[in-house]
Amino acid sequence: MTTLQRIGMFKQLSNMELAKLLGKLERRTIPVGTVLFSEGDPGDQLYVIKSGKLELFIDAQKGGAAQSISVLGEGDTLGEMAMLTGEARSATAIAATDAELYVIDRETFDKLVEEQPSISAYFIRLLSNRLTSTNKQLLMNKEQNYQSVAGKLDSFPLPLTQALLWCAEFPRVHSRIAERRFGISLEYALGSISHADNFLQRVQAQPEWFALVPGVRRMLSEIATVRFGHEEKRRWISEMLDDYAANDNWEAAIELLGEVGRWSEALQIVESVLPQLEEADKKRLFPLLTTCPPEKIVVKDELLAGCILYGGAAWQPELGLALLDLAWSNQGARYTTEQWISTYELAAELYARLNKQQQAMEYLTLAEAKRTLTGIAGEDGSKDYDLAKLQFMQQQHRTRAYNATGLFHRSKLGGWIAAILVPISMILFHYLQPIGGLSRAGMDFIGIGIAAVILWIVNVIPDYIVGLGMVMAWVLGGLVGPEVALSGFASTTWLYMIFIMAFIAVITRSGILYRVSLNALKRFPRHYRGQLWGTVVGRRCRRDAAQFVDPLFLCQSLARCAARKNLVRIDGICG
């Protein structure tokens, strides 16, 4: 108990609380040199040093020389960062002497933090102290790096030093502009001046453009601020934008304006040059808008479509869907029908890229429904293509439905299995001695029923044909007479179904249901979700009605109804 009271983490606990805690703690003794945990291990335990010392290392598991970062002694804790953040161990702990530890597992730790405010306060102070210490160390390292970079920078010829500080304000610079301004060729400096490649690099695939090495650019920008001031740096940017405008270098201008956060000006340039751009130019333009605030993009249809087709959303469809959702939320109330159709088709394209064909079909259906309601014809080939794609996919669905019900579109293996098992079942039960008090007719009834079940399982013959065949087998096998086997087809239920299906067929064939669906769609809200639900409801009603008048479905339903009606009667006869 006295030992626990000397540990900072537990100083505020009462004797009774310490007694409860002591029963939950695991004691562990480790000899010198023992690796308690390694960098990258899961952090599922917290350790409190009762006696001895442990040393922390980094990079101990990466093949290089391990670097000692701290030595912890009696009363210190280790492993708490991994417990608090849930991340892996950030260092390796090795016993510097024989040591005795208290081990706290995840469950005990969570209860302590929840029930004991003093322990929560202890960790807050601990993390604050470590953060302060880390900040001091970072400032010291930054100052050392600053002095090192400044010393190397001043060792260069003055024109190159000034050019490098100037370059720090731009994502990239053209060698012509730098040479005209400072009288030095960046290409010459990169190839001839020692250590210049530590600061300067050539832009890939653009040999006349240069940029600073990412690791030093920010530091050079800070040095430029100290030596020249913010006002001078703003003048540099203004002069560079004037040069870009004079030379019609819209790509570099948009990139620079986006980096400094002047997106309104950048988008003005985009709108002015967009009508003249070819396909390849658009693929260079819209990736520059990846960091543009989405609310600025969705207000313009051409920007929204360009970012989805050519920008970041082109290879990350989720970004495009997020843009569309924002556009529908913010701009949907002002959308024209053409704009709704355009955004629906964009959404279908994005879902197709994600291989979500059902969602893509839903959006294509929405677009087509909008076009049908307003009588809008396709204005270009792209809309005709989308409509053709919709019709093609619908034809595929019809083909699959036919294959699902056709007699000769089943697995050959299933056919062979059925051909073997069906006669075996019927013959076996015909010649077996009756069991369980069944009659011979009852045994034959079971054999025919199992044969039907086999055919239903392998799905070689449509189930309604199997049902009718089962009825015929009952009659031909002498189990029941035709008047009993076919009595289900004379029931009032069967006649009622015939009447209902005929009535639905009249409604469907007359086109009334289609017109009702379109009229109902007008009553749904004009935003995306409202139109989607309207289309889904309309298509569902039409599909259900069409299914009822489908000949195969009609035969299936009637056969099943009659078969179920007869099963009770036949079972009573054969039992």
Residue pairs with C-beta under 8 A, 6 or more apart in sequence:
1 15
1 18
1 19
1 22
3 50
4 10
4 13
4 18
4 21
4 22
5 11
5 18
6 74
6 75
7 48
7 50
7 75
8 75
8 122
9 48
9 77
9 119
9 122
10 18
10 21
10 119
11 118
12 116
12 118
12 119
12 121
12 122
13 21
13 116
13 118
13 119
17 116
21 112
24 104
24 108
25 102
25 103
25 104
25 108
26 102
26 103
26 105
27 50
27 100
27 101
27 102
27 103
28 100
28 101
28 102
28 103
29 98
29 99
29 100
29 101
30 36
30 95
30 98
30 99
30 101
31 95
31 98
32 95
32 96
32 97
32 98
32 99
33 94
33 95
34 94
34 95
35 92
35 93
35 94
36 47
36 54
36 78
36 93
36 94
36 95
36 101
37 43
37 79
37 89
37 92
37 93
38 60
38 61
38 89
38 92
39 57
39 58
39 59
39 60
39 61
39 88
39 89
39 90
39 91
39 92
40 61
40 88
40 89
41 88
41 89
42 82
42 88
42 89
43 79
43 81
43 82
43 83
43 85
43 86
43 87
43 88
43 89
44 82
44 83
44 105
44 106
45 79
45 83
45 103
45 104
45 105
45 106
46 77
46 78
46 79
46 80
46 83
46 103
46 104
46 109
47 77
47 78
47 79
47 93
47 101
47 102
47 103
47 104
48 75
48 76
48 77
48 101
48 102
48 104
49 72
49 73
49 74
49 75
49 76
49 77
49 78
49 99
49 100
49 101
50 74
50 99
50 100
50 101
50 102
51 74
51 99
51 100
52 73
52 74
52 95
52 96
52 97
52 98
52 99
52 100
53 71
53 72
53 73
53 95
53 96
53 97
53 99
54 71
54 72
54 78
54 93
54 94
54 95
54 96
54 99
55 68
55 70
55 71
55 72
55 93
55 94
55 95
55 96
56 68
56 69
56 70
56 71
56 72
56 78
56 91
56 92
56 93
57 66
57 67
57 68
57 69
57 91
57 92
57 93
57 94
58 66
58 67
58 69
58 90
58 91
58 92
59 65
59 66
59 67
60 66
60 91
60 92
60 94
61 92
66 92
69 91
71 96
72 78
77 126
78 93
79 89
79 93
80 123
80 126
81 87
81 90
82 88
82 89
82 90
83 106
83 109
84 123
84 127
104 112
112 119
113 119
113 120
113 123
145 219
146 219
146 222
146 223
149 216
149 219
149 220
149 223
150 223
152 195
152 198
152 199
153 161
153 164
153 165
153 199
153 220
153 223
154 161
155 195
156 164
156 193
156 196
157 184
157 193
159 182
159 183
159 184
160 182
160 184
160 189
160 193
160 196
162 182
163 178
163 181
163 182
163 184
163 186
163 189
164 199
164 200
164 212
164 220
165 220
165 223
165 224
165 227
165 228
166 173
166 178
166 181
166 182
166 224
166 236
167 173
167 178
167 200
167 210
167 211
167 212
167 220
168 212
168 217
168 218
168 220
168 221
168 223
168 224
169 221
169 224
169 233
169 236
169 237
170 237
170 240
170 256
171 211
171 252
171 255
171 256
171 259
172 203
172 206
172 209
172 210
172 211
172 252
172 255
173 186
173 209
173 210
173 211
173 240
174 208
174 209
174 210
174 249
174 252
175 185
175 186
175 187
175 208
175 209
175 210
176 208
177 240
177 243
178 184
178 185
178 186
178 210
179 185
179 186
186 200
186 210
187 202
187 210
189 196
189 200
190 196
190 197
190 200
190 201
190 202
190 210
198 213
198 216
199 212
199 213
199 216
199 220
200 210
200 211
200 212
200 213
201 210
201 211
201 212
201 213
202 209
202 210
203 209
203 210
203 211
211 217
212 220
224 233
225 233
237 256
237 260
240 256
241 253
241 256
241 257
243 249
244 250
244 252
244 253
244 256
245 253
250 269
250 273
250 285
251 284
251 285
251 288
253 266
253 269
254 266
254 269
254 270
254 285
254 288
254 289
255 288
257 263
257 265
257 266
257 269
258 266
258 288
258 289
258 291
258 292
263 292
263 293
263 296
264 296
266 288
266 289
266 292
267 289
267 292
267 296
267 300
267 303
270 285
270 289
270 303
271 300
271 302
271 303
273 285
274 282
274 285
274 302
274 306
277 285
282 306
282 309
282 310
283 310
285 306
285 310
286 306
286 307
286 309
286 310
286 311
286 312
286 314
287 310
287 311
287 312
289 297
289 303
289 306
289 307
289 311
289 312
290 311
290 312
294 322
294 323
294 326
295 326
295 330
297 303
297 304
297 307
297 323
298 304
298 323
298 326
298 327
298 330
298 331
299 330
299 331
301 339
301 342
304 323
304 324
304 327
304 343
304 346
305 342
305 346
307 313
307 320
307 323
308 314
308 320
308 323
308 324
308 346
308 349
308 350
309 346
309 349
312 319
313 319
313 320
313 321
313 323
313 350
314 320
317 350
317 351
317 353
317 354
318 354
320 346
320 350
321 347
321 350
321 351
324 343
324 346
324 347
324 350
327 343
328 343
328 527
328 528
332 340
332 526
332 527
332 528
333 526
333 527
335 343
335 526
337 370
337 374
337 376
338 376
340 367
340 370
340 526
340 528
340 531
341 367
341 370
341 371
341 376
341 383
343 528
344 363
344 364
344 366
344 367
344 370
344 528
345 363
345 364
345 367
345 382
345 383
345 386
347 359
347 363
348 359
348 360
348 361
348 363
348 364
348 367
348 386
349 360
351 357
351 359
351 360
351 363
352 360
357 393
361 390
361 393
362 532
362 535
362 536
364 386
364 389
364 390
364 393
365 390
365 535
365 539
366 528
366 531
366 532
366 535
367 386
368 387
368 390
369 518
369 521
369 531
369 535
369 538
370 376
370 531
371 377
371 378
371 383
372 518
373 518
373 521
373 522
378 384
378 387
402 409
403 409
405 462
405 552
407 461
407 462
407 465
410 458
410 459
410 460
410 461
411 458
411 460
414 458
414 459
414 460
415 458
415 460
417 454
417 458
418 454
418 455
418 458
418 460
418 461
421 451
421 454
422 451
422 454
422 455
423 451
425 447
425 450
425 451
425 454
426 444
426 447
426 448
426 451
426 473
427 447
428 447
429 443
429 444
429 446
429 447
429 450
430 443
430 444
430 447
432 443
434 440
434 442
434 443
435 443
438 446
438 574
438 575
439 574
439 575
441 478
441 479
441 573
441 574
442 574
442 575
444 477
444 479
444 574
445 474
445 479
445 570
445 571
445 574
448 470
448 473
448 474
448 477
448 479
449 470
451 473
452 466
452 467
452 469
452 470
455 461
455 463
455 466
456 463
456 466
461 469
462 552
462 556
463 556
463 560
464 552
464 555
464 556
464 559
464 560
467 559
467 560
467 563
468 559
470 563
471 485
471 486
471 562
471 563
471 566
472 485
474 480
474 485
474 570
475 481
475 482
475 485
479 570
479 573
479 574
480 569
480 570
480 573
480 574
484 566
484 569
484 570
484 573
485 566
485 570
486 562
486 566
487 565
487 566
487 569
488 494
488 561
488 562
488 563
488 564
488 565
488 566
489 558
489 562
491 561
491 562
491 565
493 561
493 565
494 558
494 561
494 562
494 565
497 557
497 558
497 561
498 558
500 548
501 548
501 549
501 554
501 557
504 545
504 548
504 549
505 548
505 549
507 513
507 545
508 542
508 545
508 546
508 548
508 549
509 549
513 541
513 542
513 545
514 542
517 537
517 538
517 539
517 541
517 542
518 538
520 534
520 537
520 538
521 531
521 534
521 535
521 538
523 534
524 530
524 531
524 533
524 534
525 531
547 553
548 554
